[in-house]
Amino acid sequence: MSTPAQMTDDDFVLLHIERDAGVAFATIDAPPINVMTPALFRELAKFSTHVADDDSVRVIVLRSDNPDFFIAHFDVTAILGYPTDGEAERPTEHAGFHDMCERYRTMAKATIVEIGGRVGGGGSELSMSCDMRFGAIDRTVINQMEVPIGILPGGTGTQRLPRLVGRGRAMEVILGGVDLDARAAEQWGYLNRALPADELRPFVTALAYRIAKFPPHAVALAKQAVNAADELPLREGLFEERYLFQRLLRTPQAKPAMEQFLELGGQTREGEMRVADITGEISTEG
């Protein structure tokens, strides 16, 4: 794949890239229903490498302007062409779609998905790999349609979904091939929030800008610490947290950010009553 220095935002055809204030918005545009074709997969994978090491980007937002579809699912016609000669082989490292999903999960910046319509199959698996997912009431629908067509969610879905919603609910979605609406998806933990459709984009945009203002090292290492909860036993996870905390204390943004907090009214009764507003005003260059 090309390195970020060798690519520009104009190199993408199925993604429209907009950058503003540390946020990279990638709008998927693969009509008519945003099927995850090999071409769209390649662009999403290239975009992940394009922004992963770009220090000017602190938050990534994936979204679609299609009111009915975020991403339908992976292209079934492409799967029909996969080679089946010989025995199935057990991999020893991530590759392909799994590698892309892991990059969105682990990159040192926040990844947010705005799901304004239906999402299924590989689109759902990509969404679950990102840090946060937000949907629209009466519009967002999640579906894993693989088992009914004789396969299984092979792009991380069988591993991510149980971790988000629990084993029994994951079985219902995966084995049943049923639709999960926005309200249920929020209650089950798939979506962070289900919002009225006209509030979805403003909310996601405001959250992305808010996170992008904060010290980038704090965002990156806090994400790394949270990811450790999936990867390490509690004892080792706590050690990792303490280590990352100590690292952050030594970054140039930490002291100015804490001083701003106090200057804005932190640790006063009035200030602490509106602590989210105060911290939203903190901004450091990094």
Salt bridges, closest charged atoms under 4 A:
ASP9 OD2 - ARG19 NE 2.71
ASP9 OD1 - HIS50 NE2 2.86
GLU18 OE2 - ARG63 NH2 3.44
ASP29 OD2 - HIS16 NE2 2.84
ASP54 OD2 - ARG19 NH1 2.94
ASP65 OD1 - ARG201 NH1 2.77
ASP68 OD1 - ARG139 NH2 2.77
ASP99 OD2 - ARG103 NH2 2.70
GLU102 OE2 - ARG105 NE 2.77
GLU102 OE2 - ARG160 NH2 2.81
GLU114 OE2 - ARG201 NE 2.84
ASP131 OD2 - LYS223 NZ 2.91
ASP179 OD1 - ARG118 NH2 2.77
GLU231 OE2 - ARG105 NH2 2.76
ASP277 OD2 - ARG274 NE 3.92
GLU281 OE2 - ARG274 NH2 3.30
